[in-house]
Amino acid sequence: LLLAQQARQAGRADEALEYAREAWQVAPYAPGAQLEYCISLLAVNRNDEALPIARGLAKRFPADGNLARLLAISLARTGDAVGLRELLGDMVAAAPANLEARVALARLAVQEGKA
């Protein structure tokens, strides 16, 4: 995982993906391997492959706001406006002071012509 993170930080997204994929294949249920693989997939715009991983992580760790953000990014990149609206609504309901989620929800409404 460290090699994947280092490669990604150095701007070598394809190399990072290979390292992350290898780690994920060795330990497919390890949250760290899943997270790094998901991030690496998003970095190379393989959004459809990243979405189920992000969804699974967010479901396993519902209190982790970073995983909720990762899922929101995945939903947005795959064009799932309904899923994104639901997720952001849940985030706001769980933490009304979550400014990031409130702004994203408002922007989504504007994009959909509902604001």
N, C-alpha and C positions, 0 to 999 in steps of 0.2 A: 504494500500500500504506500509505503514511503517513496518508493521509486515512481509510482504513478503520480503522487502529489508533487514531487520534485519536477518531473517532466512537464506536468500541467503548468506549474508556476513558471517554468522556463519557456513556456509558449509552444511546447511540443505536444499538442493535444492528441495526435494520432498515437504517439509513443505512450502517452499516459493511458490512453484507452487500452492498449495492449497489456500493459502492466496490471491495470485494474481488472480487465477481463480474466487474466490468469489468476489473480487473487480471488475473484468471485467464483471461478470454476473450482478452486481448491476448497473454498469455504462459502458455499452459496447462501447459507443462512446467517452468516456473520454480519451484523449490522454495519460494521466498518467497511467490509468488502462491498456490500450492497450500496452503501452511500457513495463510496469512491467510484464504483462502476457507473452509477446513475449520473453523478456529476461529470464524469468523463464522457458518457454518451451525450449529455447535453452540450458539452463543449465542442463536439463535432457535429452537432445538429441532428443527432439520431434520436429525435424527440419521442417518436412513437415507441421506441424500445425503452426509453427512460421512464415513461409514464407509469407502467405497471410496477416498476421497482419503487418509484417515489410514492405511489399509492400504498404499496405494502408497508413501506417504512413509516409513513404517516399514520397508518392504521395500527401498527405495532406500538408506536410511541406517540400517542395523541397529544401529550402535553409538551412535546418538543416543537417550539415555534419555528426553529430552523427547518425542520422536516416539513412543516406545513408550508413554509415559503418555497421549498424545493418542489413540493407538489403543485403549488400555485404556478410556478414557472413552467413546469411540465404541462399543466393544463392549458396555460396561455399559449405555449408554443405549438401545441397540437390543435389549437382552435376550439377547445371544449369550453365555450363560454358558459354553458349551463353548469357544468361541473365547477368551473372557476367561481361563478356567482354563488353557488351553494357553499363552497369551501370558505370564501371570504365572508359570507353571511354567518357561518358557524364561528369563524375566528372573531368577528365583531361581537357576536352574542356571548362568546366565552370570555372576552376581554373588551368591554366597550371602550376602553381607553386606548385600544390598539390603533393608533393613528395610521400606521402603514396599511393595515387591512381596510380601514375606513376610506382612505384616499383611493386605494386600488378599486374598491367597490364602486366608489363615485365615478372614477374614470371609466370603468366598465359600463356603467349606466349611460354615461355620455356617449361612449362609442356605439352603444346599442340604440341611442336616440331616446332613452327613457328618462333623461334628466332635464 
